[in-house]
Amino acid sequence: MPLNISNMIRPFLSSDMQDISDMLYSDNEWAKTLWGNYNSISIDSDYWNPAFVYEEDGKVIAYVKMESDSVHRYTNIQNLYVNVNHRKKWIAKKLLEKCYEYAISIWFNVTELVCFTEELSQMYQKLWFTLLSHYKKPYYVWFQDKYILYKYLWEQ
């Protein structure tokens, strides 16, 4: 019987910050360059800007952070990260579904995200996002391309 991934998704707690920092730093050399030390990473979570984590065996192995515009009724997926040892297990899909569910519950219609590789852009397009624009110029030192994608949560 397959695991029910949805049951392992829960709201972010401030006590999750150390697990998330450890995961980012152990998976990515660029994280050390980008953020320096652990203290420079922070995740704030509130009603309009929630974060969710995927936990397995008491350890956070994935998280997603949303930022919302309550005036224009849209949300932006700020961060979606899955530990490298747990990728290709549909965890990102389940976290995105949790974001959609939450956004709809507070009457938002559009969700948007930005990514920096073609591989990620293609993954998000498989997860119901539409490519809005693709910029082929340096955006940050680490990324050459910038992809902006969106998804309507209700029928237009």
KEVOLO-876385 format. One record per residue (C-alpha): y, x, z; residue in three letters; residue number from 1. Coordinates in Angstrom, 2 decimals. Layout:
<atoms>
(atom (Y X Z) "ala" NUM),
...
</atoms>
This chain:
<atoms>
(atom (0.00 0.00 0.00) "met" 1),
(atom (3.38 1.53 -1.02) "pro" 2),
(atom (6.07 2.17 1.56) "leu" 3),
(atom (8.90 -0.33 1.78) "asn" 4),
(atom (11.86 1.96 1.20) "ile" 5),
(atom (14.39 -0.75 2.07) "ser" 6),
(atom (13.18 -0.75 5.66) "asn" 7),
(atom (14.12 2.90 5.96) "met" 8),
(atom (17.76 2.32 4.92) "ile" 9),
(atom (20.22 1.73 7.72) "arg" 10),
(atom (23.96 2.05 8.40) "pro" 11),
(atom (25.32 5.55 8.93) "phe" 12),
(atom (25.81 6.66 12.54) "leu" 13),
(atom (28.05 9.52 13.62) "ser" 14),
(atom (24.92 11.21 15.01) "ser" 15),
(atom (23.63 11.48 11.39) "asp" 16),
(atom (26.35 13.97 10.47) "met" 17),
(atom (24.35 17.04 11.54) "gln" 18),
(atom (21.29 15.99 9.49) "asp" 19),
(atom (23.50 15.37 6.44) "ile" 20),
(atom (25.27 18.71 6.84) "ser" 21),
(atom (21.96 20.54 7.24) "asp" 22),
(atom (20.54 18.79 4.16) "met" 23),
(atom (23.57 19.57 1.98) "leu" 24),
(atom (23.74 23.19 3.05) "tyr" 25),
(atom (20.04 23.88 2.72) "ser" 26),
(atom (19.84 22.26 -0.74) "asp" 27),
(atom (22.96 23.69 -2.32) "asn" 28),
(atom (24.56 27.09 -2.49) "glu" 29),
(atom (27.68 25.44 -3.90) "trp" 30),
(atom (28.09 23.36 -0.71) "ala" 31),
(atom (28.73 26.54 1.26) "lys" 32),
(atom (31.39 27.57 -1.25) "thr" 33),
(atom (32.94 24.12 -1.54) "leu" 34),
(atom (33.09 23.18 2.15) "trp" 35),
(atom (32.77 26.49 3.97) "gly" 36),
(atom (31.35 25.61 7.39) "asn" 37),
(atom (29.72 22.48 8.76) "tyr" 38),
(atom (32.88 21.32 10.49) "asn" 39),
(atom (34.65 20.65 7.18) "ser" 40),
(atom (32.24 17.86 6.19) "ile" 41),
(atom (33.05 14.42 7.54) "ser" 42),
(atom (31.94 10.91 6.76) "ile" 43),
(atom (33.91 7.96 8.04) "asp" 44),
(atom (32.29 4.56 7.97) "ser" 45),
(atom (33.88 1.19 8.65) "asp" 46),
(atom (33.71 -2.42 7.43) "tyr" 47),
(atom (35.50 -1.78 4.10) "trp" 48),
(atom (34.12 1.74 3.59) "asn" 49),
(atom (30.51 1.76 4.75) "pro" 50),
(atom (27.93 4.51 4.50) "ala" 51),
(atom (24.16 4.11 4.55) "phe" 52),
(atom (21.35 6.58 5.13) "val" 53),
(atom (17.70 6.74 4.16) "tyr" 54),
(atom (15.63 8.00 7.04) "glu" 55),
(atom (12.07 9.24 7.04) "glu" 56),
(atom (10.23 10.40 10.17) "asp" 57),
(atom (13.51 10.28 12.12) "gly" 58),
(atom (15.31 12.61 9.70) "lys" 59),
(atom (18.05 11.64 7.25) "val" 60),
(atom (16.98 12.65 3.74) "ile" 61),
(atom (19.53 10.69 1.68) "ala" 62),
(atom (22.88 9.01 2.09) "tyr" 63),
(atom (25.48 7.04 0.18) "val" 64),
(atom (29.16 6.47 0.99) "lys" 65),
(atom (31.30 3.64 -0.40) "met" 66),
(atom (35.08 3.38 -0.52) "glu" 67),
(atom (36.56 -0.02 -1.17) "ser" 68),
(atom (39.81 -1.43 -2.44) "asp" 69),
(atom (40.12 -4.75 -0.64) "ser" 70),
(atom (43.17 -5.79 -2.69) "val" 71),
(atom (41.53 -5.36 -6.11) "his" 72),
(atom (38.03 -6.23 -4.81) "arg" 73),
(atom (36.14 -3.22 -6.08) "tyr" 74),
(atom (34.21 -0.42 -4.49) "thr" 75),
(atom (33.66 3.17 -5.44) "asn" 76),
(atom (30.43 5.04 -4.75) "ile" 77),
(atom (31.89 8.21 -3.28) "gln" 78),
(atom (28.75 10.15 -2.44) "asn" 79),
(atom (25.11 9.60 -3.22) "leu" 80),
(atom (22.81 12.42 -2.28) "tyr" 81),
(atom (19.03 12.67 -1.99) "val" 82),
(atom (17.31 15.75 -0.56) "asn" 83),
(atom (15.82 17.85 -3.38) "val" 84),
(atom (12.30 17.47 -1.95) "asn" 85),
(atom (12.51 13.68 -2.09) "his" 86),
(atom (13.97 13.04 -5.54) "arg" 87),
(atom (12.32 10.88 -8.22) "lys" 88),
(atom (10.98 8.49 -5.56) "lys" 89),
(atom (13.46 5.67 -6.27) "trp" 90),
(atom (15.45 6.38 -3.10) "ile" 91),
(atom (18.76 6.57 -5.01) "ala" 92),
(atom (17.99 3.21 -6.63) "lys" 93),
(atom (17.33 1.59 -3.27) "lys" 94),
(atom (20.53 3.04 -1.78) "leu" 95),
(atom (22.53 1.72 -4.75) "leu" 96),
(atom (20.91 -1.69 -4.34) "glu" 97),
(atom (22.02 -1.64 -0.70) "lys" 98),
(atom (25.57 -0.88 -1.86) "cys" 99),
(atom (25.47 -3.75 -4.37) "tyr" 100),
(atom (24.17 -6.11 -1.69) "glu" 101),
(atom (26.92 -5.08 0.70) "tyr" 102),
(atom (29.69 -5.28 -1.92) "ala" 103),
(atom (28.61 -8.77 -2.96) "ile" 104),
(atom (28.48 -9.88 0.69) "ser" 105),
(atom (32.21 -9.09 1.04) "ile" 106),
(atom (33.01 -10.72 -2.34) "trp" 107),
(atom (33.58 -7.59 -4.39) "phe" 108),
(atom (32.73 -7.65 -8.09) "asn" 109),
(atom (32.92 -4.14 -9.53) "val" 110),
(atom (31.48 -0.88 -8.36) "thr" 111),
(atom (32.42 2.44 -9.90) "glu" 112),
(atom (31.23 6.00 -9.57) "leu" 113),
(atom (31.97 9.44 -10.90) "val" 114),
(atom (29.41 12.15 -11.60) "cys" 115),
(atom (29.54 15.58 -13.19) "phe" 116),
(atom (26.34 16.08 -15.18) "thr" 117),
(atom (24.81 14.34 -18.16) "glu" 118),
(atom (21.51 14.06 -16.28) "glu" 119),
(atom (23.17 12.10 -13.46) "leu" 120),
(atom (25.09 9.97 -15.93) "ser" 121),
(atom (21.84 9.03 -17.67) "gln" 122),
(atom (20.17 8.25 -14.33) "met" 123),
(atom (23.02 5.92 -13.33) "tyr" 124),
(atom (22.90 4.22 -16.73) "gln" 125),
(atom (19.21 3.50 -16.09) "lys" 126),
(atom (20.33 1.97 -12.79) "leu" 127),
(atom (22.56 -0.63 -14.51) "trp" 128),
(atom (25.83 1.30 -14.78) "phe" 129),
(atom (27.86 1.44 -17.99) "thr" 130),
(atom (29.59 4.63 -19.08) "leu" 131),
(atom (33.33 4.02 -19.13) "leu" 132),
(atom (34.52 7.51 -20.04) "ser" 133),
(atom (33.38 11.10 -20.37) "his" 134),
(atom (35.81 13.98 -20.09) "tyr" 135),
(atom (34.69 17.30 -21.56) "lys" 136),
(atom (37.06 19.61 -19.78) "lys" 137),
(atom (36.97 21.52 -16.52) "pro" 138),
(atom (37.48 19.19 -13.60) "tyr" 139),
(atom (36.49 21.47 -10.76) "tyr" 140),
(atom (35.42 25.07 -10.93) "val" 141),
(atom (31.78 24.00 -10.54) "trp" 142),
(atom (31.69 21.17 -13.07) "phe" 143),
(atom (32.60 21.11 -16.74) "gln" 144),
(atom (32.19 17.42 -17.49) "asp" 145),
(atom (33.30 14.27 -15.70) "lys" 146),
(atom (31.58 10.91 -16.26) "tyr" 147),
(atom (33.06 7.65 -14.99) "ile" 148),
(atom (30.68 4.69 -14.82) "leu" 149),
(atom (30.99 1.12 -13.60) "tyr" 150),
(atom (28.87 -1.96 -12.91) "lys" 151),
(atom (29.89 -5.60 -12.60) "tyr" 152),
(atom (28.08 -7.19 -9.70) "leu" 153),
(atom (28.58 -10.76 -10.93) "trp" 154),
(atom (28.36 -12.21 -14.39) "glu" 155),
(atom (31.63 -12.04 -16.34) "gln" 156),
</atoms>
